[in-house]
Amino acid sequence: MRYRLQRKEAYAMPNILGNCSFPVHTYRWKDIAVSDDRAALEKLMPNSRDYRIEDTRPNEIAQKEDHRMDYHGFRSVKEYENECARIGFTTRRVPFHKDGESYFALITTPPGHPTCTSIESWTLFTADETAQVLDGVINGHDANYLGKLSAHGYRPDSRQEAPAALEYPVGEGGQICFLF
């Protein structure tokens, strides 16, 4: 069967950030009907944002509804950002470039951040949101995501995004001294 009629259902996803155990309320899509005839499914579909028709062979048709990719179960980065805002997470976009190409890092921050155990996550996308390039986490110990991106040749578009170099005490012989 080529087409699937799907319904949005509430879903409580376990929180995997930190050592707290509170659920993140979101949704997922459940199949409720399948058919080779899209028109037949459109007749069954209620006029609601809680239903969609998914094509199992998306490469055979043009992109649907300006959705370019699947990211964590969402059809677009914008849909992911909207859901994060709804449940209390914050997101921000930081522009990057490499070899004349534009990219952006989407940084997701949990509610109540920073705490001693909370972390932020980041994902690098192409500027047109058609591909996910790299991803990682940002912990609270003066480590950041720019090192991994720089190692792969990606540079922030603005100087203010670059972190200041950390100053460590230097001992005899030029060794860095860490205070314990």
C-alpha positions in Angstrom: 0.0 0.0 0.0 1.4 3.4 -1.0 -0.5 5.9 1.2 -1.0 5.9 5.0 -3.7 8.0 6.8 -2.2 8.9 10.2 -3.5 10.4 13.4 -1.5 12.5 15.9 -1.6 10.9 19.3 -0.3 12.3 22.6 2.8 10.6 23.9 4.8 11.0 27.1 8.5 10.6 26.2 10.9 9.8 29.1 13.3 12.6 29.8 16.9 11.6 29.1 18.6 14.8 30.2 20.1 14.9 33.6 19.2 12.7 36.5 15.6 13.9 36.8 12.8 11.7 35.7 9.9 13.8 34.4 8.1 13.0 31.1 8.2 15.3 28.1 4.7 15.5 26.6 4.8 15.3 22.8 3.0 13.4 20.1 3.6 10.7 17.5 1.8 9.7 14.3 -0.2 6.4 14.3 -1.4 4.7 11.1 -5.2 4.3 11.0 -5.7 3.4 7.3 -3.7 2.4 4.2 -4.5 2.5 0.6 -3.1 2.8 -2.9 -5.7 5.4 -3.7 -4.9 8.8 -2.1 -8.3 10.2 -2.9 -10.1 7.5 -1.0 -8.0 8.4 2.1 -8.7 12.1 1.7 -12.5 11.3 1.8 -11.9 9.5 5.2 -9.7 12.3 6.6 -11.4 14.7 9.0 -10.7 18.4 8.4 -8.1 18.6 11.3 -4.5 19.3 11.9 -4.3 16.1 13.9 -4.4 13.9 10.7 -2.1 13.6 7.7 -1.6 11.4 4.7 1.9 10.1 4.3 3.3 8.8 1.0 5.5 5.6 1.5 7.4 6.5 -1.7 8.1 10.2 -1.3 10.9 10.3 -4.0 8.3 9.8 -6.7 6.4 13.0 -6.0 7.4 16.6 -5.3 8.0 17.7 -1.7 4.8 17.9 0.3 3.7 21.0 2.2 7.3 22.4 2.2 8.4 19.7 4.6 12.0 18.8 3.6 13.2 16.3 6.1 12.4 14.2 9.2 14.0 15.4 12.4 13.3 13.5 15.7 9.9 12.4 14.3 9.0 15.9 13.1 8.5 16.7 9.4 10.5 19.9 9.6 12.9 21.8 11.9 10.2 24.5 12.4 7.7 21.9 13.6 10.4 20.7 16.1 11.0 24.2 17.3 7.3 24.8 17.8 6.9 21.7 19.8 9.9 22.6 22.0 8.4 26.0 22.7 5.1 24.4 23.6 6.7 22.1 26.3 9.1 24.7 27.7 12.3 24.0 25.9 14.1 26.9 24.1 15.8 26.8 20.8 18.1 29.2 19.0 19.8 29.2 15.6 23.4 30.1 15.2 24.7 30.7 11.6 27.8 28.9 10.3 29.6 28.6 7.0 32.1 26.3 5.3 33.5 26.7 1.8 31.0 29.4 0.9 28.0 27.2 1.9 25.6 28.4 4.7 24.6 26.3 7.7 23.0 26.8 11.1 23.3 25.1 14.4 20.1 24.6 16.2 20.7 24.6 20.0 18.0 23.1 22.2 18.0 24.0 25.9 15.8 22.2 28.5 13.6 24.1 31.0 15.4 25.3 34.1 18.8 25.3 32.4 21.5 25.7 33.7 21.5 23.2 36.6 24.4 21.0 37.7 23.2 18.1 35.5 21.4 19.8 32.6 23.0 19.8 29.1 22.1 21.5 25.8 22.0 19.6 22.5 23.0 21.0 19.1 22.5 19.9 15.5 24.1 21.5 12.4 21.7 21.8 9.4 22.2 23.1 5.9 20.7 26.6 5.5 17.8 25.2 3.4 17.0 22.6 6.1 17.3 19.7 3.7 20.1 17.8 5.6 21.3 17.2 9.1 25.1 17.4 9.1 26.5 17.0 12.6 25.2 16.9 16.2 26.4 16.9 19.8 25.8 18.1 23.3 27.0 21.1 25.3 27.8 20.4 28.9 28.3 22.9 31.7 32.0 22.4 32.2 33.4 25.2 29.9 33.3 22.8 27.0 31.3 23.8 23.9 30.2 22.7 20.5 32.5 24.9 18.5 35.5 22.6 18.8 33.8 19.8 16.9 32.5 22.2 14.3 35.9 23.8 13.9 37.5 20.4 13.5 35.2 19.7 10.6 35.8 23.2 9.0 32.6 25.0 10.0 33.0 28.6 11.3 30.5 30.8 13.0 29.3 33.7 10.9 29.7 36.3 13.7 32.6 36.9 16.0 30.5 37.1 19.1 29.6 33.4 18.9 33.2 32.4 19.2 34.1 31.6 22.9 36.9 33.4 24.7 40.0 31.3 25.3 40.2 29.9 28.8 43.1 31.1 31.0 44.9 28.5 33.0 47.7 29.0 35.4 51.0 27.9 34.0 53.7 26.3 36.1 57.4 25.8 35.7 58.3 24.4 32.4 55.2 25.7 30.7 52.8 23.0 32.1 49.2 24.0 32.7 48.3 23.7 36.3 44.7 22.5 37.2 43.5 23.5 40.6 41.9 20.7 42.6 
